[in-house]
Amino acid sequence: MADIRTFNVVVLGVGFLFIFTAFTTCGNIEQTVVKSLQNYTFTGSGYHSLGIIYGVFSFSNLLAPTVVAVIGPKMTMFFSGLLYSGYVAVFIVPSTWSFYLTSVLIGIGAAMLWTAQGHFLVENSEASTINRNTGMFWALLQCSMLFGNLYIYFEWNGRTEIPDSSRKNIFLSLLVASVLGTLSFLVLRKSHHEEEMLSEEEGQSLLSTRTIRLCLQTRLVSPSYRYKHRANTAIQDAKSEFKTILQLLKAKTILLLSPCMAYSGLELSFYSGVYGTCIGATTQFGEAAKGLIGISGIVVGIGEIVGGGLFGLLCKNNRFRRTSVVFLGMVVHFVAFYLIFLNIPDDASVVFNTTTQKKPYLTPSVSIALLCSFLLGLGDSCFNTQLYSILGRVYAEQSTPAFAIFKFIQSVFAAVAFFYSSYLLLMWQLLLMVILGFTGALCFFVVERMQNFSIDFQEY
């Protein structure tokens, strides 16, 4: 049985690897692709599309648990994968209406996909294997930033313009990857988790006893009654969870962590969509500019992988506090922002039909640009790992609504950032992130101090 669960976790990770190889690569290059379209009837914006995705995603999280409970995580992930594939396919023969329609649909699909993923991962884990399984899944997921971007580098290196044939080849390849990832979800097998839960020998459960009773009962009734019963139960659970979310939104800890969560949304939009576009638009990089978008995405991924692994190990040492990691993340990001300010032209994020016209303070350097990519990924892992850590500790009994609030705030601010990225010069975007990043780190320190004081007081 353990082999089936391990098999499921590996297949789950591989499926996400393929789907997000397509989606993260698409997000990294889409504004550059949109700018290069030789189609005057197309009026879409890559930034606006990504803004719509994250905006819809933030609100769809409220409905996602109900859908997963009714149709199950396996089929939820399959249908969500089809929506991801549809979004990638739009770039093969682009039109404005389909571009924005699929942006809305993938926002809904993303909420369903991630909710189902969390449910399925827990369903195939025990208390003794959850850390291992989570590590396996995230290791496979982070590799999605490497392969697609590497293909972009080889395809675009030396090009100053992106012809239609190159665009179609790229997105056909990404579509195949997304479809393969989607189909892999059909290979997932039932873990027979309910039966194992009834065994005293393997009774370490991560699912509630209420869910077990429901699963056992529904075997004895008709399928229509089964789905109706699931739907009613899911709706009641959703109402209860929504009330908990509203209560937590008033909690002092959540209010203090909100600036840090909001900052994670701003910098998410910057490293995943804006910075690559800025590099590709920098005139001084010449024929290498478009290929550097792919290399930048790879280096960001390396920074994420290094940071996630490093801080996962360091934080096992109680002397290495969360505040130290967040402070490091703040410093790393601020260094990156300053170097980007000096190295990248100020109009790189807003030019559309041309490359940059303004000159930066330094002569643009490829080495500095890629160093900043690494620092952006490293700093992002600092903030995200510690936000997950502190929320998991403070709200151990209310982890689902607490993480839902985190993803909601993060996604809303990512959406806002994508919308203003089309209009604000680079220096103003960097300044906003510096202000919110400093405020967020400061508030994080206050929360950590409150928690340490509470623990010391209880021990006393």
PANU-537864 format. One record per residue (C-alpha): residue number from 1; residue in three letters; x, y, z. Coordinates in nm, 2 decimals, m for minus. Layout:
BEGIN
REC     n   res        u        v        w
REC   NUM   ALA        X        Y        Z
...
This chain:
BEGIN
REC     n   res        u        v        w
REC     1   MET     0.00     0.00     0.00
REC     2   ALA     0.29     0.23     0.08
REC     3   ASP     0.42     0.16    m0.28
REC     4   ILE     0.08     0.28    m0.42
REC     5   ARG     0.10     0.60    m0.22
REC     6   THR     0.46     0.67    m0.32
REC     7   PHE     0.37     0.60    m0.68
REC     8   ASN     0.08     0.85    m0.66
REC     9   VAL     0.30     1.12    m0.51
REC    10   VAL     0.56     1.07    m0.79
REC    11   VAL     0.30     1.08    m1.06
REC    12   LEU     0.14     1.39    m0.90
REC    13   GLY     0.48     1.56    m0.90
REC    14   VAL     0.55     1.46    m1.26
REC    15   GLY     0.21     1.59    m1.37
REC    16   PHE     0.27     1.93    m1.21
REC    17   LEU     0.62     1.93    m1.36
REC    18   PHE     0.48     1.90    m1.71
REC    19   ILE     0.19     2.14    m1.66
REC    20   PHE     0.40     2.41    m1.50
REC    21   THR     0.68     2.37    m1.74
REC    22   ALA     0.42     2.50    m1.99
REC    23   PHE     0.26     2.76    m1.77
REC    24   THR     0.56     2.92    m1.60
REC    25   THR     0.74     2.94    m1.93
REC    26   CYS     0.43     3.09    m2.08
REC    27   GLY     0.40     3.35    m1.80
REC    28   ASN     0.77     3.44    m1.83
REC    29   ILE     0.76     3.51    m2.21
REC    30   GLU     0.40     3.61    m2.28
REC    31   GLN     0.43     3.99    m2.27
REC    32   THR     0.73     3.96    m2.50
REC    33   VAL     0.53     3.73    m2.73
REC    34   VAL     0.23     3.97    m2.73
REC    35   LYS     0.46     4.26    m2.82
REC    36   SER     0.60     4.07    m3.11
REC    37   LEU     0.27     3.96    m3.27
REC    38   GLN     0.23     4.07    m3.63
REC    39   ASN    m0.14     4.09    m3.59
REC    40   TYR    m0.29     4.44    m3.56
REC    41   THR    m0.64     4.30    m3.46
REC    42   PHE    m0.49     4.16    m3.14
REC    43   THR    m0.50     4.42    m2.85
REC    44   GLY    m0.43     4.20    m2.55
REC    45   SER    m0.17     4.25    m2.28
REC    46   GLY     0.03     3.98    m2.12
REC    47   TYR     0.04     4.18    m1.79
REC    48   HIS    m0.33     4.22    m1.79
REC    49   SER    m0.38     3.85    m1.86
REC    50   LEU    m0.17     3.75    m1.57
REC    51   GLY    m0.35     4.00    m1.35
REC    52   ILE    m0.68     3.85    m1.44
REC    53   ILE    m0.55     3.50    m1.37
REC    54   TYR    m0.43     3.59    m1.02
REC    55   GLY    m0.74     3.80    m0.94
REC    56   VAL    m0.98     3.52    m1.04
REC    57   PHE    m0.76     3.27    m0.86
REC    58   SER    m0.78     3.46    m0.53
REC    59   PHE    m1.16     3.46    m0.52
REC    60   SER    m1.20     3.11    m0.67
REC    61   ASN    m1.02     2.96    m0.37
REC    62   LEU    m1.34     3.02    m0.17
REC    63   LEU    m1.53     2.77    m0.39
REC    64   ALA    m1.26     2.52    m0.47
REC    65   PRO    m1.29     2.30    m0.16
REC    66   THR    m1.66     2.24    m0.24
REC    67   VAL    m1.58     2.13    m0.60
REC    68   VAL    m1.30     1.90    m0.48
REC    69   ALA    m1.52     1.74    m0.22
REC    70   VAL    m1.80     1.67    m0.48
REC    71   ILE    m1.61     1.53    m0.78
REC    72   GLY    m1.29     1.42    m0.61
REC    73   PRO    m0.93     1.54    m0.64
REC    74   LYS    m0.83     1.32    m0.93
REC    75   MET    m1.10     1.44    m1.17
REC    76   THR    m1.06     1.80    m1.04
REC    77   MET    m0.70     1.80    m1.13
REC    78   PHE    m0.77     1.65    m1.47
REC    79   PHE    m1.03     1.91    m1.57
REC    80   SER    m0.81     2.19    m1.43
REC    81   GLY    m0.52     2.06    m1.64
REC    82   LEU    m0.74     2.09    m1.95
REC    83   LEU    m0.80     2.46    m1.87
REC    84   TYR    m0.42     2.52    m1.84
REC    85   SER    m0.37     2.35    m2.18
REC    86   GLY    m0.64     2.57    m2.33
REC    87   TYR    m0.46     2.88    m2.21
REC    88   VAL    m0.13     2.77    m2.37
REC    89   ALA    m0.31     2.68    m2.69
REC    90   VAL    m0.45     3.03    m2.74
REC    91   PHE    m0.10     3.16    m2.82
REC    92   ILE    m0.08     2.93    m3.13
REC    93   VAL    m0.36     3.12    m3.30
REC    94   PRO    m0.41     3.43    m3.08
REC    95   SER    m0.72     3.63    m3.06
REC    96   THR    m0.81     3.89    m2.79
REC    97   TRP    m1.14     3.74    m2.68
REC    98   SER    m1.00     3.39    m2.63
REC    99   PHE    m0.69     3.52    m2.47
REC   100   TYR    m0.89     3.69    m2.19
REC   101   LEU    m1.16     3.42    m2.17
REC   102   THR    m0.90     3.15    m2.10
REC   103   SER    m0.73     3.39    m1.85
REC   104   VAL    m1.05     3.38    m1.64
REC   105   LEU    m1.09     3.00    m1.69
REC   106   ILE    m0.73     2.93    m1.59
REC   107   GLY    m0.77     3.14    m1.27
REC   108   ILE    m1.06     2.92    m1.17
REC   109   GLY    m0.87     2.61    m1.28
REC   110   ALA    m0.57     2.71    m1.07
REC   111   ALA    m0.77     2.73    m0.75
REC   112   MET    m0.92     2.39    m0.82
REC   113   LEU    m0.59     2.24    m0.91
REC   114   TRP    m0.40     2.35    m0.60
REC   115   THR    m0.68     2.27    m0.36
REC   116   ALA    m0.71     1.92    m0.51
REC   117   GLN    m0.33     1.88    m0.50
REC   118   GLY    m0.32     1.95    m0.13
REC   119   HIS    m0.61     1.71    m0.06
REC   120   PHE    m0.45     1.43    m0.27
REC   121   LEU    m0.11     1.47    m0.12
REC   122   VAL    m0.25     1.45     0.23
REC   123   GLU    m0.47     1.16     0.14
REC   124   ASN    m0.16     0.97     0.02
REC   125   SER     0.06     1.05     0.32
REC   126   GLU     0.08     0.96     0.69
REC   127   ALA     0.23     1.15     0.97
REC   128   SER     0.56     0.98     0.92
REC   129   THR     0.57     1.04     0.54
REC   130   ILE     0.42     1.38     0.49
REC   131   ASN     0.75     1.57     0.50
REC   132   ARG     0.91     1.33     0.26
REC   133   ASN     0.62     1.34     0.02
REC   134   THR     0.59     1.72     0.03
REC   135   GLY     0.97     1.74    m0.04
REC   136   MET     0.94     1.50    m0.34
REC   137   PHE     0.65     1.70    m0.49
REC   138   TRP     0.81     2.04    m0.45
REC   139   ALA     1.14     1.92    m0.59
REC   140   LEU     0.97     1.80    m0.91
REC   141   LEU     0.76     2.12    m0.93
REC   142   GLN     1.06     2.36    m0.90
REC   143   CYS     1.22     2.18    m1.19
REC   144   SER     0.94     2.31    m1.41
REC   145   MET     1.13     2.65    m1.42
REC   146   LEU     1.43     2.48    m1.58
REC   147   PHE     1.32     2.29    m1.89
REC   148   GLY     1.09     2.53    m2.07
REC   149   ASN     1.31     2.83    m2.01
REC   150   LEU     1.61     2.63    m2.15
REC   151   TYR     1.41     2.56    m2.47
REC   152   ILE     1.34     2.94    m2.49
REC   153   TYR     1.71     3.02    m2.47
REC   154   PHE     1.80     2.79    m2.76
REC   155   GLU     1.50     2.89    m2.97
REC   156   TRP     1.54     3.27    m2.92
REC   157   ASN     1.91     3.32    m2.87
REC   158   GLY     2.04     3.55    m3.14
REC   159   ARG     1.69     3.67    m3.24
REC   160   THR     1.59     4.03    m3.23
REC   161   GLU     1.24     3.96    m3.35
REC   162   ILE     1.01     3.66    m3.29
REC   163   PRO     0.85     3.53    m3.61
REC   164   ASP     0.51     3.36    m3.61
REC   165   SER     0.67     3.02    m3.69
REC   166   SER     0.89     3.03    m3.38
REC   167   ARG     0.60     3.13    m3.16
REC   168   LYS     0.39     2.85    m3.30
REC   169   ASN     0.67     2.59    m3.25
REC   170   ILE     0.72     2.70    m2.89
REC   171   PHE     0.36     2.69    m2.79
REC   172   LEU     0.29     2.37    m2.96
REC   173   SER     0.57     2.21    m2.76
REC   174   LEU     0.44     2.37    m2.44
REC   175   LEU     0.09     2.25    m2.52
REC   176   VAL     0.22     1.89    m2.56
REC   177   ALA     0.39     1.92    m2.22
REC   178   SER     0.07     2.05    m2.06
REC   179   VAL    m0.15     1.78    m2.22
REC   180   LEU     0.10     1.51    m2.10
REC   181   GLY     0.08     1.64    m1.75
REC   182   THR    m0.29     1.65    m1.76
REC   183   LEU    m0.32     1.29    m1.89
REC   184   SER    m0.09     1.17    m1.62
REC   185   PHE    m0.35     1.25    m1.35
REC   186   LEU    m0.56     0.97    m1.50
REC   187   VAL    m0.29     0.72    m1.40
REC   188   LEU    m0.33     0.81    m1.03
REC   189   ARG    m0.46     0.51    m0.84
REC   190   LYS    m0.69     0.48    m0.54
REC   191   SER    m0.49     0.44    m0.22
REC   192   HIS    m0.77     0.27    m0.03
REC   193   HIS    m0.70     0.51     0.25
REC   194   GLU    m1.02     0.44     0.43
REC   195   GLU    m0.94     0.07     0.49
REC   196   GLU    m0.59     0.15     0.61
REC   197   MET    m0.73     0.41     0.85
REC   198   LEU    m0.94     0.14     1.02
REC   199   SER    m0.62    m0.07     1.08
REC   200   GLU    m0.46    m0.02     1.42
REC   201   GLU    m0.12    m0.09     1.27
REC   202   GLU    m0.15     0.18     1.01
REC   203   GLY    m0.38     0.41     1.20
REC   204   GLN    m0.19     0.74     1.17
REC   205   SER    m0.44     0.94     0.97
REC   206   LEU    m0.43     1.28     0.81
REC   207   LEU    m0.79     1.27     0.71
REC   208   SER    m1.08     1.34     0.95
REC   209   THR    m1.29     1.05     1.09
REC   210   ARG    m1.59     1.23     0.95
REC   211   THR    m1.45     1.18     0.60
REC   212   ILE    m1.39     0.81     0.66
REC   213   ARG    m1.74     0.75     0.78
REC   214   LEU    m1.88     0.93     0.48
REC   215   CYS    m1.67     0.72     0.24
REC   216   LEU    m1.78     0.40     0.41
REC   217   GLN    m2.14     0.50     0.41
REC   218   THR    m2.15     0.61     0.05
REC   219   ARG    m2.06     0.26    m0.08
REC   220   LEU    m2.40     0.13     0.02
REC   221   VAL    m2.61     0.39    m0.17
REC   222   SER    m2.67     0.49    m0.53
REC   223   PRO    m2.42     0.72    m0.71
REC   224   SER    m2.68     1.01    m0.73
REC   225   TYR    m2.74     1.00    m0.36
REC   226   ARG    m2.36     0.98    m0.30
REC   227   TYR    m2.29     1.29    m0.49
REC   228   LYS    m2.58     1.47    m0.34
REC   229   HIS    m2.47     1.38     0.01
REC   230   ARG    m2.11     1.49    m0.07
REC   231   ALA    m2.24     1.82    m0.21
REC   232   ASN    m2.45     1.89     0.10
REC   233   THR    m2.16     1.80     0.33
REC   234   ALA    m1.91     2.01     0.13
REC   235   ILE    m2.14     2.31     0.13
REC   236   GLN    m2.18     2.29     0.51
REC   237   ASP    m1.80     2.26     0.55
REC   238   ALA    m1.74     2.55     0.31
REC   239   LYS    m1.98     2.77     0.52
REC   240   SER    m1.80     2.67     0.84
REC   241   GLU    m1.46     2.74     0.69
REC   242   PHE    m1.57     3.08     0.55
REC   243   LYS    m1.68     3.18     0.89
REC   244   THR    m1.34     3.08     1.03
REC   245   ILE    m1.17     3.28     0.76
REC   246   LEU    m1.37     3.59     0.85
REC   247   GLN    m1.28     3.54     1.22
REC   248   LEU    m0.91     3.50     1.14
REC   249   LEU    m0.91     3.81     0.92
REC   250   LYS    m0.97     4.01     1.24
REC   251   ALA    m0.69     3.83     1.43
REC   252   LYS    m0.39     4.05     1.53
REC   253   THR    m0.14     3.80     1.39
REC   254   ILE    m0.30     3.78     1.05
REC   255   LEU    m0.33     4.16     1.03
REC   256   LEU     0.04     4.20     1.12
REC   257   LEU     0.14     3.94     0.86
REC   258   SER    m0.07     4.09     0.59
REC   259   PRO     0.20     4.34     0.46
REC   260   CYS     0.44     4.05     0.43
REC   261   MET     0.19     3.84     0.24
REC   262   ALA     0.11     4.14     0.02
REC   263   TYR     0.48     4.19    m0.05
REC   264   SER     0.51     3.82    m0.16
REC   265   GLY     0.24     3.89    m0.42
REC   266   LEU     0.43     4.20    m0.56
REC   267   GLU     0.76     4.02    m0.59
REC   268   LEU     0.59     3.71    m0.73
REC   269   SER     0.45     3.92    m1.02
REC   270   PHE     0.79     4.09    m1.07
REC   271   TYR     1.01     3.78    m1.09
REC   272   SER     0.76     3.56    m1.28
REC   273   GLY     0.65     3.80    m1.55
REC   274   VAL     0.79     4.15    m1.54
REC   275   TYR     1.17     4.10    m1.50
REC   276   GLY     1.21     3.86    m1.79
REC   277   THR     1.02     4.11    m2.01
REC   278   CYS     1.25     4.39    m1.90
REC   279   ILE     1.56     4.19    m1.99
REC   280   GLY     1.41     4.10    m2.33
REC   281   ALA     1.34     4.47    m2.40
REC   282   THR     1.68     4.60    m2.31
REC   283   THR     1.84     4.74    m2.63
REC   284   GLN     2.20     4.71    m2.50
REC   285   PHE     2.17     4.33    m2.48
REC   286   GLY     2.14     4.32    m2.86
REC   287   GLU     2.06     3.98    m3.02
REC   288   ALA     2.11     3.80    m2.69
REC   289   ALA     1.82     3.98    m2.52
REC   290   LYS     1.54     3.74    m2.61
REC   291   GLY     1.74     3.43    m2.53
REC   292   LEU     1.83     3.58    m2.19
REC   293   ILE     1.46     3.57    m2.09
REC   294   GLY     1.49     3.19    m2.08
REC   295   ILE     1.82     3.19    m1.90
REC   296   SER     1.68     3.44    m1.64
REC   297   GLY     1.39     3.21    m1.57
REC   298   ILE     1.63     2.91    m1.52
REC   299   VAL     1.84     3.11    m1.28
REC   300   VAL     1.54     3.23    m1.08
REC   301   GLY     1.44     2.86    m1.05
REC   302   ILE     1.79     2.77    m0.93
REC   303   GLY     1.76     3.04    m0.66
REC   304   GLU     1.42     2.90    m0.55
REC   305   ILE     1.56     2.55    m0.53
REC   306   VAL     1.88     2.65    m0.34
REC   307   GLY     1.68     2.87    m0.10
REC   308   GLY     1.41     2.61    m0.03
REC   309   GLY     1.66     2.34     0.04
REC   310   LEU     1.90     2.56     0.24
REC   311   PHE     1.64     2.72     0.46
REC   312   GLY     1.46     2.39     0.52
REC   313   LEU     1.78     2.25     0.67
REC   314   LEU     1.88     2.57     0.86
REC   315   CYS     1.55     2.61     1.02
REC   316   LYS     1.58     2.27     1.18
REC   317   ASN     1.83     2.44     1.40
REC   318   ASN     1.63     2.63     1.67
REC   319   ARG     1.91     2.89     1.70
REC   320   PHE     1.85     2.99     1.34
REC   321   ARG     1.52     3.18     1.37
REC   322   ARG     1.26     3.26     1.11
REC   323   THR     1.34     3.63     1.16
REC   324   SER     1.70     3.57     1.04
REC   325   VAL     1.58     3.41     0.72
REC   326   VAL     1.33     3.69     0.65
REC   327   PHE     1.59     3.95     0.72
REC   328   LEU     1.83     3.77     0.48
REC   329   GLY     1.55     3.76     0.22
REC   330   MET     1.48     4.14     0.26
REC   331   VAL     1.85     4.22     0.22
REC   332   VAL     1.89     3.99    m0.08
REC   333   HIS     1.59     4.14    m0.25
REC   334   PHE     1.69     4.50    m0.18
REC   335   VAL     2.04     4.43    m0.33
REC   336   ALA     1.87     4.28    m0.63
REC   337   PHE     1.64     4.58    m0.67
REC   338   TYR     1.92     4.83    m0.64
REC   339   LEU     2.13     4.64    m0.91
REC   340   ILE     1.82     4.62    m1.14
REC   341   PHE     1.77     4.99    m1.09
REC   342   LEU     2.13     5.06    m1.20
REC   343   ASN     2.15     4.79    m1.47
REC   344   ILE     1.81     4.79    m1.65
REC   345   PRO     1.66     5.08    m1.84
REC   346   ASP     1.37     5.26    m1.66
REC   347   ASP     1.12     5.21    m1.95
REC   348   ALA     1.20     4.84    m2.00
REC   349   SER     0.87     4.73    m1.84
REC   350   VAL     0.64     4.96    m2.03
REC   351   VAL     0.77     4.98    m2.39
REC   352   PHE     0.55     4.78    m2.63
REC   353   ASN     0.64     4.79    m3.00
REC   354   THR     1.00     4.89    m2.96
REC   355   THR     1.30     4.81    m2.73
REC   356   THR     1.41     5.05    m2.46
REC   357   GLN     1.49     5.41    m2.54
REC   358   LYS     1.63     5.52    m2.20
REC   359   LYS     1.98     5.44    m2.08
REC   360   PRO     2.04     5.30    m1.73
REC   361   TYR     2.30     5.43    m1.49
REC   362   LEU     2.54     5.15    m1.57
REC   363   THR     2.62     4.98    m1.90
REC   364   PRO     2.38     4.69    m1.89
REC   365   SER     2.56     4.37    m1.79
REC   366   VAL     2.44     4.02    m1.86
REC   367   SER     2.62     3.89    m1.55
REC   368   ILE     2.45     4.15    m1.32
REC   369   ALA     2.11     4.08    m1.48
REC   370   LEU     2.14     3.70    m1.41
REC   371   LEU     2.28     3.76    m1.06
REC   372   CYS     1.96     3.96    m0.99
REC   373   SER     1.75     3.67    m1.12
REC   374   PHE     1.92     3.44    m0.88
REC   375   LEU     1.87     3.68    m0.59
REC   376   LEU     1.51     3.73    m0.68
REC   377   GLY     1.45     3.35    m0.66
REC   378   LEU     1.65     3.32    m0.34
REC   379   GLY     1.47     3.60    m0.16
REC   380   ASP     1.13     3.47    m0.27
REC   381   SER     1.21     3.14    m0.11
REC   382   CYS     1.31     3.32     0.21
REC   383   PHE     0.98     3.49     0.25
REC   384   ASN     0.75     3.21     0.14
REC   385   THR     0.91     2.93     0.34
REC   386   GLN     0.90     3.14     0.66
REC   387   LEU     0.54     3.26     0.60
REC   388   TYR     0.43     2.89     0.56
REC   389   SER     0.63     2.80     0.87
REC   390   ILE     0.49     3.07     1.10
REC   391   LEU     0.13     3.01     0.98
REC   392   GLY     0.17     2.64     1.03
REC   393   ARG     0.29     2.70     1.38
REC   394   VAL     0.05     2.97     1.50
REC   395   TYR    m0.25     2.82     1.33
REC   396   ALA    m0.18     2.44     1.35
REC   397   GLU    m0.55     2.37     1.42
REC   398   GLN    m0.68     2.62     1.16
REC   399   SER    m0.42     2.57     0.89
REC   400   THR    m0.66     2.55     0.59
REC   401   PRO    m0.83     2.89     0.65
REC   402   ALA    m0.50     3.05     0.75
REC   403   PHE    m0.33     2.94     0.42
REC   404   ALA    m0.64     3.04     0.23
REC   405   ILE    m0.60     3.39     0.36
REC   406   PHE    m0.23     3.39     0.27
REC   407   LYS    m0.30     3.28    m0.09
REC   408   PHE    m0.59     3.53    m0.12
REC   409   ILE    m0.38     3.83    m0.01
REC   410   GLN    m0.08     3.72    m0.22
REC   411   SER    m0.29     3.66    m0.53
REC   412   VAL    m0.48     3.99    m0.50
REC   413   PHE    m0.16     4.19    m0.48
REC   414   ALA     0.00     3.99    m0.76
REC   415   ALA    m0.30     4.08    m0.98
REC   416   VAL    m0.27     4.45    m0.88
REC   417   ALA     0.10     4.44    m0.96
REC   418   PHE     0.05     4.29    m1.31
REC   419   PHE    m0.20     4.56    m1.39
REC   420   TYR     0.02     4.85    m1.29
REC   421   SER     0.33     4.70    m1.45
REC   422   SER     0.21     4.82    m1.79
REC   423   TYR     0.20     5.18    m1.68
REC   424   LEU     0.46     5.24    m1.40
REC   425   LEU     0.83     5.29    m1.49
REC   426   LEU     1.06     5.03    m1.34
REC   427   MET     1.20     5.26    m1.07
REC   428   TRP     0.85     5.32    m0.92
REC   429   GLN     0.78     4.95    m0.92
REC   430   LEU     1.10     4.88    m0.74
REC   431   LEU     1.03     5.16    m0.49
REC   432   LEU     0.69     5.01    m0.41
REC   433   MET     0.84     4.67    m0.34
REC   434   VAL     1.11     4.83    m0.12
REC   435   ILE     0.85     5.01     0.09
REC   436   LEU     0.62     4.71     0.13
REC   437   GLY     0.91     4.47     0.17
REC   438   PHE     1.05     4.67     0.46
REC   439   THR     0.71     4.71     0.62
REC   440   GLY     0.63     4.34     0.58
REC   441   ALA     0.96     4.22     0.73
REC   442   LEU     0.92     4.46     1.02
REC   443   CYS     0.57     4.32     1.09
REC   444   PHE     0.70     3.97     1.06
REC   445   PHE     0.96     4.04     1.33
REC   446   VAL     0.68     4.17     1.56
REC   447   VAL     0.48     3.85     1.51
REC   448   GLU     0.78     3.63     1.58
REC   449   ARG     0.86     3.83     1.89
REC   450   MET     0.50     3.79     2.01
REC   451   GLN     0.52     3.41     1.96
REC   452   ASN     0.85     3.38     2.14
REC   453   PHE     0.72     3.59     2.43
REC   454   SER     0.41     3.37     2.45
REC   455   ILE     0.61     3.05     2.46
REC   456   ASP     0.85     3.19     2.72
REC   457   PHE     0.55     3.30     2.93
REC   458   GLN     0.39     2.95     2.91
REC   459   GLU     0.72     2.79     3.01
REC   460   TYR     0.75     3.03     3.30
